[in-house]
């Protein structure tokens, strides 16, 4: 965690990750400014703000359903928004900047490139249902690279691999939050496609710890995979673990991709995290079973607070 005397500008503060950073900054006693479109702030406009020591930018339209509805706005946030943030950081000579990209930039790596290192050059098409988000994140990374090369800006980029846990939106149409909603409503959980697509999942508390490590100890101008490399699971296997962990038997249903969800998803995704562990000394420690139970406790509390 950062020194209590340091101030932070937290962009994208009301999202999944932003809420985690807010809680930790509050608990640590840091001065921080939240910056989020839900509060009337917009990084697609120049940032007219005083100086903060650190900047964390986790703004973005990450829900597949939402970015399919707003593809141009999604790309605006990645290019115009990122440039405005970097210009602000350059003007105020901030100490360190953490920018959020995505593991989506890799596309579907070949089997000999899994687990995937940061050096792998992704295979992202420019014309499919995910391009606005995936290409947008590549643009974010390229902007950060040039601001580092030209201006020596102390920017670090992280590529998260499937964080999950508290503060996920119950209706954001990501797999585990969807299944939590199904569980709470006593519905079948649904697996899209044939269910053979694989992912690894990182409990968000572990992921946030690794991100703090990158902000404070990462090398300027570098990109870091942040996630949990094990276990790599097909969605069918994940569904079995989910149901067994939560004692939710005989509730799995495999369906075709719905119209609101992009079909062009990567077939495999698994990170090599040697670089982030080497530079920060931090690695994930929460098992998938424990993480799912923590996530369920959160959603149960949310449901109770609504009633």
Residue pairs with C-beta under 8 A, 6 or more apart in sequence:
1 24
1 28
1 212
2 8
2 28
2 30
2 54
2 212
2 215
2 216
4 28
4 29
4 30
6 30
6 53
6 54
6 95
7 30
7 31
7 32
7 33
7 52
7 53
7 54
8 21
8 25
8 30
8 31
8 32
8 33
8 52
8 53
8 54
8 55
8 56
9 32
9 33
9 35
9 49
9 52
9 54
9 55
9 56
9 88
9 94
10 18
10 21
10 22
10 25
10 32
10 33
10 34
10 35
10 56
10 58
11 18
11 35
11 36
11 43
11 55
11 56
11 57
11 58
11 59
11 85
12 18
12 35
12 36
12 57
12 58
12 59
12 60
12 100
13 19
13 21
13 22
13 34
13 35
13 36
13 39
14 34
14 36
14 38
14 39
15 36
15 58
15 59
15 60
15 62
15 167
16 62
16 163
16 167
16 168
16 169
16 172
16 204
17 58
17 100
17 160
17 163
17 167
17 204
17 208
17 211
18 34
18 36
18 58
19 167
20 166
20 167
20 204
20 205
20 208
21 56
21 58
21 208
22 32
22 34
24 208
24 212
25 32
32 52
33 49
33 52
35 41
35 43
35 47
35 49
35 59
36 59
37 43
37 59
43 57
43 59
43 77
43 80
43 81
43 82
43 84
43 85
44 76
44 77
44 80
44 81
44 84
45 84
46 84
46 87
46 88
47 84
47 85
47 87
47 88
49 88
50 92
51 92
51 93
51 94
52 92
52 94
53 94
53 95
53 96
54 94
54 95
54 96
54 97
54 98
54 215
55 85
55 88
55 89
55 94
55 96
55 97
55 98
56 97
56 98
56 211
56 215
57 82
57 85
57 97
57 98
57 99
57 100
58 100
59 77
59 81
59 100
60 74
60 77
60 78
60 100
60 133
60 136
60 137
61 67
61 70
61 73
61 74
61 77
61 133
62 102
62 133
62 172
63 169
63 172
63 173
63 174
64 130
64 133
64 173
64 174
64 261
64 262
65 172
65 173
65 260
65 261
66 172
67 74
67 130
67 132
67 133
68 129
68 260
68 261
68 262
71 131
71 132
72 132
74 132
74 133
74 136
75 132
75 135
75 136
75 139
77 136
78 133
78 136
78 137
78 139
78 140
79 136
79 139
79 140
79 143
82 99
82 139
82 140
82 143
82 144
83 143
85 97
85 99
86 97
86 143
86 144
86 147
86 153
86 155
89 97
89 153
89 155
90 147
90 151
90 153
94 154
95 154
96 154
96 155
96 156
96 215
96 216
97 153
97 154
97 155
97 156
97 215
98 156
98 158
98 211
98 214
98 215
99 140
99 144
99 155
99 156
99 157
99 158
100 157
100 158
100 160
101 137
101 138
101 140
101 141
101 157
101 158
101 159
101 223
102 133
102 134
102 137
102 159
102 160
103 116
103 159
103 160
103 161
103 162
103 225
103 227
103 269
103 271
104 124
104 130
104 133
104 134
104 137
104 266
105 122
105 124
105 134
105 137
105 138
105 141
105 159
106 116
106 120
106 122
106 123
106 159
106 266
106 269
107 122
107 123
107 124
107 125
107 134
107 266
108 123
108 266
108 267
108 268
109 116
109 120
109 122
109 123
109 268
111 268
113 120
114 232
114 268
114 270
115 229
115 270
115 271
115 272
116 225
116 269
116 270
116 271
116 272
117 225
117 272
117 274
117 275
118 159
118 222
118 223
118 224
118 225
118 272
118 275
122 138
124 131
124 134
124 135
124 138
125 131
125 264
126 135
128 262
128 264
129 262
129 263
129 264
130 262
130 264
130 265
140 157
141 157
141 223
144 153
144 155
144 157
144 221
145 221
147 153
147 155
148 154
148 155
148 220
148 221
149 221
152 220
153 220
154 220
155 220
155 221
156 214
156 215
156 218
156 219
156 220
156 221
156 222
156 223
156 224
157 222
157 223
157 224
158 210
158 211
158 214
158 223
158 224
158 225
158 226
159 223
159 224
159 225
159 226
159 271
160 202
160 207
160 211
160 226
160 227
161 199
161 200
161 202
161 225
161 226
161 227
161 228
161 269
161 270
161 271
162 199
162 200
162 201
162 202
162 227
162 269
163 201
163 202
163 203
163 204
163 207
163 227
164 174
164 176
164 177
164 201
164 202
164 203
164 204
164 291
164 295
165 203
165 204
165 205
165 291
165 294
165 295
165 298
166 204
166 294
166 295
166 298
167 204
167 298
168 174
168 176
168 177
168 180
168 204
168 295
169 177
170 177
170 180
170 181
170 184
170 299
170 302
171 177
171 181
173 260
173 261
175 199
175 235
175 238
176 201
176 242
176 292
176 295
178 189
178 190
179 189
179 239
179 242
180 295
180 296
180 299
181 187
181 299
182 188
182 189
182 190
182 251
183 189
183 246
183 248
183 296
184 299
184 300
184 303
187 251
188 251
188 252
188 253
189 239
189 242
189 243
189 248
189 251
189 252
189 253
190 253
190 254
190 255
191 235
191 236
191 239
191 252
191 253
191 254
191 255
192 235
192 255
192 256
192 257
192 258
192 261
193 235
193 254
193 256
193 257
193 263
194 254
195 234
195 235
195 236
195 239
195 254
196 234
196 235
196 236
196 267
197 234
197 235
197 265
197 266
197 267
197 268
198 232
198 233
198 234
198 235
198 267
198 268
198 269
198 270
199 232
199 233
199 235
199 238
199 269
199 270
200 227
200 228
200 229
200 230
200 231
200 232
200 233
200 269
200 270
200 271
201 228
201 233
201 238
201 288
201 291
202 226
202 227
202 228
202 284
203 228
203 284
203 286
203 288
203 290
203 291
203 294
205 286
205 294
206 228
206 283
206 284
206 285
206 286
207 226
207 227
207 284
209 282
210 224
210 226
210 273
210 276
210 280
210 282
210 283
210 284
211 226
212 282
213 276
213 279
213 280
213 281
213 282
214 224
214 226
214 276
214 279
214 280
216 280
217 279
217 280
217 281
218 224
218 276
218 279
218 280
219 279
222 275
222 279
224 275
224 276
224 279
225 271
225 272
225 273
225 275
225 276
226 271
226 273
226 276
227 271
227 273
227 284
228 271
228 273
228 284
229 270
229 271
229 272
229 273
231 288
232 268
232 270
233 241
236 252
236 254
239 252
240 252
241 288
241 289
241 292
242 248
242 292
243 249
243 251
243 252
245 288
245 289
245 292
245 293
246 292
246 293
246 296
257 263
273 283
276 282
276 283
277 283
286 294
